[in-house]
């Protein structure tokens, strides 16, 4: 009941914010936020939207198997965010785009434009469903199962809540709700850390020293080139993952395009990039502290890293206060990513696929339809999921975002034209070839591709576009 009451109070707060920000709203408000968003609010809100419920649950548990090596990837993110700020954003602002995939129409052609938008819809729907699935399954496991509520009802109810406060204000509402949700998430995270430190009987200084001396505090891996945790693999993959999952993602860019000027958007992106490293450092530090607490109390560690934080926080081992904080943190992180995903998917479908940006009735119907498809994806992932959730997201991203990377790199860094009718075939063939290479390499050499699949996929798309070029 405590968790349910916390969720309801939190949702009511979001509904009030949504109500205030939707006065005199129209399609320009929904799609572009009237281009009046303060850059610092966009930057702060994007941190929460990027972290999402998946990070809140999975990253602390990652230290069980890979120590703190995830920070190598986070350092690569910074390079990616600077590339977005000074390469992609100037193009988007110069063309005054509503959706970033309209650039492909101007540069490569109509079919390239539709193909890019279609890959975004598939990628974002898949990734957002995985992230939101984590929160739904936690609430189901620790709360709703005891009430006999089926998992599909949980999913439908949660998505319906998000649809309710985003249906009118769209991206303008999200700039404000994301700020509120990011604040709630970090307050909850910091207070949970303090509660764990108290349970260990340590001071803050002692806790920092204990974390630094722990075997799981290893960050850098330079000595094993085969390992997927090798520094250069993680660092370069992080840069490219940031570029495609932020710079080539309508969800994240739509918020940046609501800033008043290009300079504001660049300040927003650079600030956001630097904030991502300390944010994830806090999550990883929490994971080490929880492992220490498990050893102190003689508790066996869970087999799945995703269960480490819920095992302590959601079960009440650390007290009712931590249960409430954990609920607020997870729900805040999940809602801030899922609500922006629904808005971006609706925008891309109406503007890119249907091509009717000014039709308000279509936009409202599409928003409902996207919510229904989103629910379907979440339920499907529950059936198919068999790996760590955060790894699943990045693996899926490598296959579905790779063609977007190839399309934009070809458009930005070459002056060649392509035979537009062949572009869809190239973008479909590249992930399939990438999959065959991955399986073949694993069978013949034992080498296992990690997140560098994204770069390979983008390269194959780029090569394919080069061979379907036209002379003029």
Helices and strands as residue ranges (DSSP letters): H 2-21, H 27-32, G 33-35, H 39-66, H 70-83, I 84-88, H 89-94, H 102-107, H 110-142, G 144-147, H 151-166, H 171-200, H 204-213, G 215-217, H 231-242, I 243-247, H 250-256, H 262-297, G 305-307, H 308-313, H 320-348, I 349-354, H 360-384, H 389-400, H 402-413, E 417-418, G 420-422, H 423-445, H 453-467, E 469-470
